[in-house]
Amino acid sequence: MQNILVVDDEIELSKLYQQELRDEGFNVMVANDGFEAINLAQKNTIDLVVLDIKMAGMDGLEVLNEFRMKNADIPVILNSAYSTYKDDFSTWLADAYVVKSSNLDELKNKIRELLKI
C-alpha cells in the first residue's frame, strides 16, 4: 500500500481527502501545517505528497523547498484554491499542480499518474 501525505491547514478538507484516498486504497497521513509535514516525512516512508500552498507558519512553498532538498525523488502535487500560482515559477519544483475542487477526480488521476498505477 502506498503512503500519501496530505498537508493542508483546512482540517475538514484534510479529512475529506484522507477518506477519499483511503477509499482508493492508499495509506494516508495528514499534517495540518508545514512543520508537522516535515516531521512526518522524516519519520515515515512517503510515496507522494499533496500540499496546500497557503498555510500559516511554514507555507507550502517553503515545505516544497524542504522536501526537494531532502527528498527530491518524492512526487509533490501542489493543491491550492489559487489558480494564479499554477504558472508562477515558485511552483515549478512541484511535479503537478491541481486547483482545489469538491470533485477530487483530477487529483486522484494525477496521483495515479505520478505513482504509475
MMTF fields as JSON, N, C-alpha, C and O atoms, coordinates in Angstrom:
{
  "mmtfVersion": "1.0.0",
  "mmtfProducer": "UNKNOWN",
  "numBonds": 467,
  "numAtoms": 468,
  "numGroups": 117,
  "numChains": 1,
  "numModels": 1,
  "chainsPerModel": [1],
  "groupsPerChain": [117],
  "chainIdList": ["A"],
  "bondAtomList": [4, 2, 8, 6, 12, 10, 16, 14, 20, 18, 24, 22, 28, 26, 32, 30, 36, 34, 40, 38, 44, 42, 48, 46, 52, 50, 56, 54, 60, 58, 64, 62, 68, 66, 72, 70, 76, 74, 80, 78, 84, 82, 88, 86, 92, 90, 96, 94, 100, 98, 104, 102, 108, 106, 112, 110, 116, 114, 120, 118, 124, 122, 128, 126, 132, 130, 136, 134, 140, 138, 144, 142, 148, 146, 152, 150, 156, 154, 160, 158, 164, 162, 168, 166, 172, 170, 176, 174, 180, 178, 184, 182, 188, 186, 192, 190, 196, 194, 200, 198, 204, 202, 208, 206, 212, 210, 216, 214, 220, 218, 224, 222, 228, 226, 232, 230, 236, 234, 240, 238, 244, 242, 248, 246, 252, 250, 256, 254, 260, 258, 264, 262, 268, 266, 272, 270, 276, 274, 280, 278, 284, 282, 288, 286, 292, 290, 296, 294, 300, 298, 304, 302, 308, 306, 312, 310, 316, 314, 320, 318, 324, 322, 328, 326, 332, 330, 336, 334, 340, 338, 344, 342, 348, 346, 352, 350, 356, 354, 360, 358, 364, 362, 368, 366, 372, 370, 376, 374, 380, 378, 384, 382, 388, 386, 392, 390, 396, 394, 400, 398, 404, 402, 408, 406, 412, 410, 416, 414, 420, 418, 424, 422, 428, 426, 432, 430, 436, 434, 440, 438, 444, 442, 448, 446, 452, 450, 456, 454, 460, 458, 464, 462],
  "bondOrderList": [1, 1, 1, 1, 1, 1, 1, 1, 1, 1, 1, 1, 1, 1, 1, 1, 1, 1, 1, 1, 1, 1, 1, 1, 1, 1, 1, 1, 1, 1, 1, 1, 1, 1, 1, 1, 1, 1, 1, 1, 1, 1, 1, 1, 1, 1, 1, 1, 1, 1, 1, 1, 1, 1, 1, 1, 1, 1, 1, 1, 1, 1, 1, 1, 1, 1, 1, 1, 1, 1, 1, 1, 1, 1, 1, 1, 1, 1, 1, 1, 1, 1, 1, 1, 1, 1, 1, 1, 1, 1, 1, 1, 1, 1, 1, 1, 1, 1, 1, 1, 1, 1, 1, 1, 1, 1, 1, 1, 1, 1, 1, 1, 1, 1, 1, 1],
  "groupList": [{"groupName": "MET", "atomNameList": ["N", "CA", "C", "O"], "elementList": ["N", "C", "C", "O"], "formalChargeList": [0, 0, 0, 0], "bondAtomList": [1, 0, 2, 1, 3, 2], "bondOrderList": [1, 1, 2], "singleLetterCode": "M", "chemCompType": "L-PEPTIDE LINKING"}, {"groupName": "GLN", "atomNameList": ["N", "CA", "C", "O"], "elementList": ["N", "C", "C", "O"], "formalChargeList": [0, 0, 0, 0], "bondAtomList": [1, 0, 2, 1, 3, 2], "bondOrderList": [1, 1, 2], "singleLetterCode": "Q", "chemCompType": "L-PEPTIDE LINKING"}, {"groupName": "ASN", "atomNameList": ["N", "CA", "C", "O"], "elementList": ["N", "C", "C", "O"], "formalChargeList": [0, 0, 0, 0], "bondAtomList": [1, 0, 2, 1, 3, 2], "bondOrderList": [1, 1, 2], "singleLetterCode": "N", "chemCompType": "L-PEPTIDE LINKING"}, {"groupName": "ILE", "atomNameList": ["N", "CA", "C", "O"], "elementList": ["N", "C", "C", "O"], "formalChargeList": [0, 0, 0, 0], "bondAtomList": [1, 0, 2, 1, 3, 2], "bondOrderList": [1, 1, 2], "singleLetterCode": "I", "chemCompType": "L-PEPTIDE LINKING"}, {"groupName": "LEU", "atomNameList": ["N", "CA", "C", "O"], "elementList": ["N", "C", "C", "O"], "formalChargeList": [0, 0, 0, 0], "bondAtomList": [1, 0, 2, 1, 3, 2], "bondOrderList": [1, 1, 2], "singleLetterCode": "L", "chemCompType": "L-PEPTIDE LINKING"}, {"groupName": "VAL", "atomNameList": ["N", "CA", "C", "O"], "elementList": ["N", "C", "C", "O"], "formalChargeList": [0, 0, 0, 0], "bondAtomList": [1, 0, 2, 1, 3, 2], "bondOrderList": [1, 1, 2], "singleLetterCode": "V", "chemCompType": "L-PEPTIDE LINKING"}, {"groupName": "ASP", "atomNameList": ["N", "CA", "C", "O"], "elementList": ["N", "C", "C", "O"], "formalChargeList": [0, 0, 0, 0], "bondAtomList": [1, 0, 2, 1, 3, 2], "bondOrderList": [1, 1, 2], "singleLetterCode": "D", "chemCompType": "L-PEPTIDE LINKING"}, {"groupName": "GLU", "atomNameList": ["N", "CA", "C", "O"], "elementList": ["N", "C", "C", "O"], "formalChargeList": [0, 0, 0, 0], "bondAtomList": [1, 0, 2, 1, 3, 2], "bondOrderList": [1, 1, 2], "singleLetterCode": "E", "chemCompType": "L-PEPTIDE LINKING"}, {"groupName": "SER", "atomNameList": ["N", "CA", "C", "O"], "elementList": ["N", "C", "C", "O"], "formalChargeList": [0, 0, 0, 0], "bondAtomList": [1, 0, 2, 1, 3, 2], "bondOrderList": [1, 1, 2], "singleLetterCode": "S", "chemCompType": "L-PEPTIDE LINKING"}, {"groupName": "LYS", "atomNameList": ["N", "CA", "C", "O"], "elementList": ["N", "C", "C", "O"], "formalChargeList": [0, 0, 0, 0], "bondAtomList": [1, 0, 2, 1, 3, 2], "bondOrderList": [1, 1, 2], "singleLetterCode": "K", "chemCompType": "L-PEPTIDE LINKING"}, {"groupName": "TYR", "atomNameList": ["N", "CA", "C", "O"], "elementList": ["N", "C", "C", "O"], "formalChargeList": [0, 0, 0, 0], "bondAtomList": [1, 0, 2, 1, 3, 2], "bondOrderList": [1, 1, 2], "singleLetterCode": "Y", "chemCompType": "L-PEPTIDE LINKING"}, {"groupName": "ARG", "atomNameList": ["N", "CA", "C", "O"], "elementList": ["N", "C", "C", "O"], "formalChargeList": [0, 0, 0, 0], "bondAtomList": [1, 0, 2, 1, 3, 2], "bondOrderList": [1, 1, 2], "singleLetterCode": "R", "chemCompType": "L-PEPTIDE LINKING"}, {"groupName": "GLY", "atomNameList": ["N", "CA", "C", "O"], "elementList": ["N", "C", "C", "O"], "formalChargeList": [0, 0, 0, 0], "bondAtomList": [1, 0, 2, 1, 3, 2], "bondOrderList": [1, 1, 2], "singleLetterCode": "G", "chemCompType": "PEPTIDE LINKING"}, {"groupName": "PHE", "atomNameList": ["N", "CA", "C", "O"], "elementList": ["N", "C", "C", "O"], "formalChargeList": [0, 0, 0, 0], "bondAtomList": [1, 0, 2, 1, 3, 2], "bondOrderList": [1, 1, 2], "singleLetterCode": "F", "chemCompType": "L-PEPTIDE LINKING"}, {"groupName": "ALA", "atomNameList": ["N", "CA", "C", "O"], "elementList": ["N", "C", "C", "O"], "formalChargeList": [0, 0, 0, 0], "bondAtomList": [1, 0, 2, 1, 3, 2], "bondOrderList": [1, 1, 2], "singleLetterCode": "A", "chemCompType": "L-PEPTIDE LINKING"}, {"groupName": "THR", "atomNameList": ["N", "CA", "C", "O"], "elementList": ["N", "C", "C", "O"], "formalChargeList": [0, 0, 0, 0], "bondAtomList": [1, 0, 2, 1, 3, 2], "bondOrderList": [1, 1, 2], "singleLetterCode": "T", "chemCompType": "L-PEPTIDE LINKING"}, {"groupName": "PRO", "atomNameList": ["N", "CA", "C", "O"], "elementList": ["N", "C", "C", "O"], "formalChargeList": [0, 0, 0, 0], "bondAtomList": [1, 0, 2, 1, 3, 2], "bondOrderList": [1, 1, 2], "singleLetterCode": "P", "chemCompType": "L-PEPTIDE LINKING"}, {"groupName": "TRP", "atomNameList": ["N", "CA", "C", "O"], "elementList": ["N", "C", "C", "O"], "formalChargeList": [0, 0, 0, 0], "bondAtomList": [1, 0, 2, 1, 3, 2], "bondOrderList": [1, 1, 2], "singleLetterCode": "W", "chemCompType": "L-PEPTIDE LINKING"}],
  "groupTypeList": [0, 1, 2, 3, 4, 5, 5, 6, 6, 7, 3, 7, 4, 8, 9, 4, 10, 1, 1, 7, 4, 11, 6, 7, 12, 13, 2, 5, 0, 5, 14, 2, 6, 12, 13, 7, 14, 3, 2, 4, 14, 1, 9, 2, 15, 3, 6, 4, 5, 5, 4, 6, 3, 9, 0, 14, 12, 0, 6, 12, 4, 7, 5, 4, 2, 7, 13, 11, 0, 9, 2, 14, 6, 3, 16, 5, 3, 4, 2, 8, 14, 10, 8, 15, 10, 9, 6, 6, 13, 8, 15, 17, 4, 14, 6, 14, 10, 5, 5, 9, 8, 8, 2, 4, 6, 7, 4, 9, 2, 9, 3, 11, 7, 4, 4, 9, 3],
  "groupIdList": [1, 2, 3, 4, 5, 6, 7, 8, 9, 10, 11, 12, 13, 14, 15, 16, 17, 18, 19, 20, 21, 22, 23, 24, 25, 26, 27, 28, 29, 30, 31, 32, 33, 34, 35, 36, 37, 38, 39, 40, 41, 42, 43, 44, 45, 46, 47, 48, 49, 50, 51, 52, 53, 54, 55, 56, 57, 58, 59, 60, 61, 62, 63, 64, 65, 66, 67, 68, 69, 70, 71, 72, 73, 74, 75, 76, 77, 78, 79, 80, 81, 82, 83, 84, 85, 86, 87, 88, 89, 90, 91, 92, 93, 94, 95, 96, 97, 98, 99, 100, 101, 102, 103, 104, 105, 106, 107, 108, 109, 110, 111, 112, 113, 114, 115, 116, 117],
  "secStructList": [7, 7, 3, 3, 3, 3, 3, 7, 1, 7, 2, 2, 2, 2, 2, 2, 2, 2, 2, 2, 2, 2, 2, 6, 6, 7, 3, 3, 3, 3, 3, 1, 1, 2, 2, 2, 2, 2, 2, 2, 2, 2, 2, 1, 7, 7, 1, 3, 3, 3, 3, 7, 1, 7, 7, 1, 1, 1, 7, 2, 2, 2, 2, 2, 2, 2, 2, 2, 2, 2, 7, 6, 6, 1, 7, 3, 3, 3, 3, 3, 1, 7, 4, 4, 4, 4, 4, 7, 4, 4, 4, 6, 6, 1, 1, 3, 3, 3, 3, 7, 7, 1, 7, 7, 2, 2, 2, 2, 2, 2, 2, 2, 2, 2, 2, 6, 7],
  "xCoordList": [0.845, 0.0, 0.892, 1.848, 0.577, 1.405, 0.972, -0.214, 1.956, 1.742, 1.673, 2.605, 0.56, 0.366, 0.286, -0.412, 1.016, 0.968, 0.157, 0.532, -0.952, -1.789, -1.449, -1.527, -1.073, -0.696, -1.635, -1.571, -2.506, -3.479, -3.951, -4.225, -4.049, -4.488, -6.009, -6.521, -6.724, -8.182, -8.518, -8.484, -8.835, -8.983, -10.094, -9.909, -11.228, -12.328, -11.957, -12.297, -11.266, -10.82, -9.801, -9.833, -8.911, -7.934, -8.624, -8.217, -9.67, -10.432, -11.098, -11.111, -11.648, -12.271, -11.232, -11.478, -10.086, -9.021, -8.587, -8.396, -8.433, -7.994, -8.98, -8.568, -10.26, -11.268, -11.325, -11.352, -11.342, -11.43, -10.221, -10.371, -9.032, -7.827, -7.699, -7.168, -8.175, -8.215, -9.157, -8.874, -10.282, -11.232, -10.611, -11.049, -9.595, -8.877, -7.767, -7.104, -7.569, -6.581, -5.237, -4.275, -5.152, -3.896, -3.88, -4.928, -2.693, -2.49, -2.261, -1.382, -3.041, -2.986, -2.628, -3.259, -1.604, -1.23, -1.596, -1.518, -1.994, -2.399, -1.545, -1.319, -1.079, -0.401, -1.171, -1.541, -1.409, -2.179, -1.318, -1.837, 0.001, 0.903, 2.226, 2.484, 3.038, 4.29, 5.272, 5.957, 5.347, 6.278, 5.913, 6.784, 4.619, 4.146, 4.444, 4.782, 4.317, 4.596, 6.053, 6.347, 6.959, 8.393, 8.686, 9.438, 8.1, 8.3, 7.799, 8.499, 6.598, 6.051, 6.9, 7.098, 7.396, 8.214, 9.549, 10.101, 10.061, 11.324, 11.147, 12.084, 9.965, 9.724, 9.034, 8.928, 8.56, 7.781, 8.256, 8.886, 7.943, 8.18, 6.991, 5.848, 7.269, 6.222, 6.433, 7.544, 5.352, 5.433, 4.989, 5.383, 4.159, 3.655, 3.115, 2.602, 3.231, 2.723, 1.706, 1.947, 0.562, -0.431, -0.329, -0.589, 0.048, 0.485, -0.26, -0.246, -0.915, -1.554, -0.466, 0.615, -0.739, 0.254, 0.06, 1.004, -1.147, -1.41, -1.69, -2.782, -0.683, -0.833, -0.105, 0.858, -0.57, 0.094, 1.429, 1.623, 2.325, 3.633, 4.48, 4.834, 4.808, 5.59, 4.617, 3.828, 4.663, 3.711, 4.145, 5.238, 3.271, 3.507, 4.751, 5.4, 5.094, 6.282, 7.555, 8.533, 7.536, 8.679, 8.791, 9.889, 7.655, 7.648, 8.165, 8.965, 7.703, 8.159, 9.683, 10.334, 10.246, 11.698, 12.41, 13.444, 11.857, 12.439, 12.414, 13.401, 11.284, 11.172, 12.178, 12.792, 12.345, 13.257, 14.716, 15.52, 15.05, 16.418, 16.703, 17.824, 15.679, 15.896, 15.316, 15.829, 14.275, 13.56, 13.218, 12.046, 14.213, 13.996, 13.185, 12.555, 13.195, 12.526, 11.053, 10.369, 10.542, 9.135, 8.279, 8.501, 7.298, 6.421, 5.591, 5.08, 5.467, 4.686, 3.662, 3.989, 2.4, 1.311, 0.918, 0.488, 1.061, 0.546, -0.95, -1.414, -1.693, -3.156, -3.642, -3.609, -4.09, -4.424, -5.695, -6.05, -6.37, -7.555, -7.167, -8.014, -5.893, -5.42, -4.823, -3.684, -5.582, -5.109, -3.976, -3.242, -3.819, -2.764, -1.368, -0.422, -1.235, 0.077, 0.504, 1.686, -0.442, -0.153, 0.988, 1.787, 1.071, 2.1, 3.241, 4.114, 3.242, 4.275, 5.54, 5.469, 6.678, 7.933, 8.225, 8.932, 7.702, 7.977, 7.352, 7.71, 6.428, 5.783, 6.416, 5.982, 7.41, 7.988, 8.691, 8.909, 9.044, 9.682, 8.694, 9.099, 7.409, 6.385, 6.244, 6.559, 5.768, 5.554, 4.226, 4.048, 3.297, 1.981, 1.314, 1.69, 0.317, -0.471, -1.934, -2.333, -2.735, -4.16, -4.921, -4.662, -5.856, -6.686, -7.71, -8.344, -7.862, -8.814, -10.218, -10.644, -10.92, -12.282, -13.007, -12.378, -14.327, -15.103, -15.093, -15.384, -14.758, -14.615, -13.132, -12.303, -12.806, -11.407, -10.875, -9.769, -11.639, -11.213, -9.884, -9.019, -9.71, -8.456, -7.273, -6.218, -7.452, -6.392, -6.083, -4.916, -7.108, -6.905, -6.202, -5.315, -6.586, -5.944, -4.477, -3.63, -4.173, -2.787, -1.965, -0.8, -2.557, -1.86, -1.525, -0.393, -2.506, -2.267, -1.173, -0.31, -1.228, -0.232, 1.181, 2.111, 1.335, 2.66, 3.181, 4.388, 2.272, 2.686, 2.747, 3.123, 2.365, 2.399, 1.561, 2.007, 0.31, -0.616, -1.897, -2.799],
  "yCoordList": [-1.179, 0.0, 1.244, 1.331, 2.186, 3.376, 4.451, 4.614, 5.177, 6.182, 7.578, 8.03, 8.254, 9.63, 10.533, 10.241, 11.634, 12.659, 13.833, 14.449, 14.14, 15.29, 16.404, 16.217, 17.564, 18.7, 19.856, 20.447, 20.172, 21.239, 21.718, 20.909, 23.033, 23.577, 23.623, 23.966, 23.284, 23.188, 21.765, 20.827, 21.615, 20.288, 19.479, 18.289, 20.082, 19.342, 18.851, 17.734, 19.689, 19.291, 18.153, 17.217, 18.238, 17.16, 15.839, 14.791, 15.894, 14.676, 14.103, 12.888, 14.977, 14.536, 13.852, 12.763, 14.485, 13.894, 12.557, 11.588, 12.513, 11.276, 10.141, 9.037, 10.403, 9.372, 8.949, 7.758, 9.927, 9.626, 8.82, 7.875, 9.192, 8.492, 7.121, 6.193, 6.986, 5.658, 4.735, 3.552, 5.299, 4.512, 4.042, 3.05, 4.762, 4.391, 3.373, 2.902, 3.035, 2.017, 2.541, 1.778, 3.825, 4.403, 4.491, 4.616, 4.426, 4.754, 6.263, 6.772, 6.983, 8.444, 8.985, 8.652, 9.826, 10.576, 12.035, 12.514, 12.734, 14.128, 14.999, 14.678, 16.108, 17.148, 18.442, 18.77, 19.171, 20.402, 21.661, 22.777, 21.475, 22.606, 22.083, 20.88, 22.989, 22.614, 21.92, 20.982, 22.375, 21.774, 20.314, 19.447, 20.059, 18.695, 17.822, 16.647, 18.393, 17.65, 17.217, 16.066, 18.128, 17.813, 16.721, 15.788, 16.832, 15.839, 14.458, 13.462, 14.393, 13.108, 12.502, 11.288, 13.339, 12.839, 12.287, 11.367, 12.845, 12.347, 11.005, 10.21, 10.751, 9.545, 8.421, 7.305, 8.701, 7.719, 7.645, 8.57, 6.539, 6.412, 7.04, 6.622, 8.037, 8.752, 8.504, 8.647, 8.13, 7.887, 9.077, 9.209, 9.959, 11.127, 12.118, 11.727, 13.41, 14.475, 15.315, 15.722, 15.572, 16.522, 17.724, 17.614, 18.873, 20.005, 21.286, 21.748, 21.856, 23.164, 24.234, 24.021, 25.367, 26.447, 27.419, 27.701, 27.93, 28.962, 28.331, 27.82, 28.372, 27.869, 28.822, 29.479, 28.892, 29.728, 29.098, 27.893, 29.897, 29.387, 29.116, 30.041, 27.867, 27.46, 27.193, 26.25, 28.018, 27.821, 26.67, 26.123, 26.317, 25.163, 25.266, 24.256, 26.478, 26.632, 26.392, 25.851, 26.796, 26.506, 25.0, 24.444, 24.359, 22.908, 22.213, 21.281, 22.672, 22.11, 22.204, 21.237, 23.354, 23.523, 22.564, 21.994, 22.388, 21.437, 20.017, 19.288, 19.63, 18.285, 18.088, 17.027, 19.083, 18.949, 18.842, 18.164, 19.506, 19.419, 18.054, 17.55, 17.461, 16.222, 14.982, 13.882, 15.133, 14.009, 14.322, 14.322, 14.583, 15.064, 14.102, 14.521, 12.829, 11.842, 11.633, 10.909, 12.235, 12.079, 13.03, 14.24, 12.489, 13.374, 14.282, 13.842, 15.543, 16.515, 17.143, 17.649, 17.096, 17.765, 18.986, 18.855, 20.171, 21.359, 21.404, 21.233, 21.633, 21.613, 22.888, 23.008, 23.833, 25.142, 25.692, 25.359, 26.531, 27.207, 28.359, 28.911, 28.716, 29.861, 29.394, 28.929, 29.517, 29.074, 29.953, 29.539, 31.162, 32.068, 31.507, 31.869, 30.633, 30.035, 29.026, 28.701, 28.544, 27.468, 27.823, 26.956, 29.07, 29.495, 30.259, 30.79, 30.32, 31.029, 30.173, 28.983, 30.763, 29.999, 29.351, 28.344, 29.9, 29.346, 27.96, 27.242, 27.589, 26.277, 25.236, 24.084, 25.606, 24.701, 23.496, 22.503, 23.554, 22.403, 21.259, 20.119, 21.562, 20.528, 19.684, 20.131, 18.466, 17.562, 17.831, 17.495, 18.44, 18.739, 19.83, 20.087, 20.459, 21.491, 21.213, 21.139, 21.058, 20.799, 21.845, 22.027, 22.526, 23.515, 22.777, 21.825, 23.234, 22.595, 22.624, 23.593, 21.519, 21.378, 20.379, 19.548, 20.462, 19.467, 18.123, 17.092, 18.135, 16.914, 16.536, 17.26, 15.415, 15.022, 14.159, 13.628, 14.012, 13.146, 13.591, 12.755, 14.885, 15.361, 15.05, 14.619, 15.269, 14.969, 13.474, 13.082, 12.651, 11.191, 10.725, 9.873, 11.268, 10.893, 11.299, 10.548, 12.474, 12.946, 12.077, 11.79, 11.66, 10.769, 9.455, 8.978, 8.876, 7.609, 7.772, 6.909, 8.875, 9.13, 9.211, 8.594, 9.968, 10.147, 8.885, 8.646, 8.083, 6.829, 5.677, 4.555, 5.985, 4.996, 3.754, 2.615, 4.029, 2.912, 3.082, 2.249],
  "zCoordList": [0.0, 0.0, 0.0, 0.77, -0.852, -0.967, 0.02, 0.31, 0.525, 1.562, 0.965, 0.3, 1.211, 0.754, 1.976, 2.947, 1.902, 2.942, 2.407, 1.41, 3.07, 2.73, 3.707, 4.922, 3.178, 4.01, 3.696, 2.618, 4.651, 4.451, 5.812, 6.698, 5.982, 7.264, 7.404, 8.469, 6.352, 6.435, 6.894, 6.098, 8.154, 8.765, 8.11, 7.852, 7.837, 7.215, 5.82, 5.432, 5.084, 3.748, 3.84, 3.041, 4.809, 5.022, 5.315, 4.814, 6.128, 6.455, 5.204, 5.002, 4.372, 3.121, 2.226, 1.707, 2.052, 1.233, 1.802, 1.067, 3.107, 3.752, 3.475, 3.121, 3.633, 3.406, 1.944, 1.634, 1.055, -0.378, -0.859, -1.634, -0.401, -0.842, -0.184, -0.792, 1.041, 1.672, 0.906, 0.717, 0.468, -0.326, -1.648, -2.229, -2.11, -3.333, -3.059, -3.984, -1.77, -1.42, -0.953, -0.867, -0.65, -0.176, 1.345, 1.979, 1.92, 3.315, 3.353, 2.656, 4.158, 4.136, 5.512, 6.516, 5.534, 6.728, 6.476, 5.345, 7.53, 7.393, 8.303, 9.469, 7.742, 8.516, 8.3, 7.173, 9.373, 9.257, 9.207, 9.21, 9.162, 8.931, 8.375, 8.379, 7.909, 7.272, 8.194, 7.783, 9.443, 10.391, 10.67, 10.737, 10.831, 11.047, 9.822, 9.962, 8.639, 7.409, 7.341, 7.018, 7.642, 7.63, 8.647, 8.362, 9.825, 10.884, 10.451, 10.633, 9.883, 9.42, 8.31, 8.267, 7.422, 6.311, 6.796, 6.193, 7.876, 8.428, 9.126, 9.187, 9.648, 10.451, 9.691, 10.201, 8.474, 7.723, 6.276, 5.762, 5.643, 4.205, 3.489, 3.676, 2.676, 1.947, 0.458, -0.052, -0.237, -1.677, -2.506, -3.664, -1.914, -2.634, -1.62, -0.571, -1.936, -1.063, -1.82, -2.957, -1.179, -1.676, -0.751, 0.447, -1.303, -0.486, -0.817, -1.958, 0.194, 0.056, 0.046, 0.595, -0.566, -0.606, 0.549, 1.288, 0.708, 1.709, 3.067, 3.313, 3.949, 5.315, 6.253, 5.859, 7.485, 8.486, 8.864, 8.699, 9.36, 9.759, 8.538, 7.807, 8.311, 7.132, 5.993, 6.062, 4.937, 3.845, 2.94, 3.085, 2.012, 1.157, 0.291, 0.021, -0.151, -0.975, -0.166, -0.682, 1.104, 1.986, 2.237, 2.255, 2.429, 2.627, 1.365, 1.445, 0.208, -1.063, -1.183, -1.578, -0.848, -0.906, 0.045, -0.303, 1.242, 2.207, 1.655, 1.75, 1.079, 0.502, -0.626, -0.732, -1.45, -2.576, -2.119, -2.757, -1.025, -0.511, 0.118, 0.042, 0.739, 1.491, 0.821, 1.025, 0.039, -0.57, -2.015, -2.392, -2.807, -4.173, -5.032, -6.003, -4.687, -5.534, -5.195, -5.918, -4.131, -3.759, -4.599, -4.579, -5.34, -6.115, -5.201, -4.171, -5.592, -4.833, -5.763, -6.837, -5.314, -6.023, -5.206, -4.06, -5.785, -5.124, -5.367, -6.494, -4.306, -4.355, -3.695, -2.47, -4.493, -3.959, -4.572, -5.702, -3.823, -4.334, -5.257, -5.959, -5.255, -6.026, -7.35, -7.394, -8.411, -9.722, -10.244, -11.142, -9.695, -10.153, -9.906, -10.606, -8.924, -8.64, -9.708, -9.825, -10.466, -11.425, -12.378, -12.732, -12.792, -13.733, -13.063, -13.749, -11.75, -11.005, -10.943, -10.638, -11.226, -11.233, -9.881, -9.828, -8.794, -7.463, -7.271, -6.338, -8.142, -8.023, -8.941, -8.949, -9.696, -10.692, -10.082, -10.777, -8.828, -8.179, -7.964, -7.735, -8.038, -7.846, -9.107, -10.21, -8.927, -10.056, -10.751, -11.922, -10.02, -10.6, -9.767, -8.623, -10.373, -9.709, -10.008, -11.17, -8.955, -9.12, -8.308, -7.119, -8.956, -8.27, -7.418, -7.871, -6.168, -5.255, -5.833, -6.461, -5.594, -6.091, -5.201, -4.546, -5.181, -4.437, -5.149, -4.544, -6.437, -7.217, -7.215, -7.766, -6.601, -6.441, -7.578, -7.48, -8.649, -9.753, -10.361, -10.623, -10.586, -11.175, -10.259, -10.725, -8.964, -8.001, -7.983, -8.005, -7.945, -7.932, -9.197, -9.137, -10.327, -11.591, -11.608, -12.094, -11.085, -11.047, -10.094, -10.369, -8.987, -8.047, -8.74, -8.664, -9.411, -10.129, -11.191, -11.349, -11.899, -12.943, -12.354, -12.874, -11.277, -10.685, -10.002, -9.963, -9.468, -8.835, -9.834, -9.496, -11.073, -12.162, -11.85, -11.996, -11.408, -11.135, -11.942, -11.852]
}
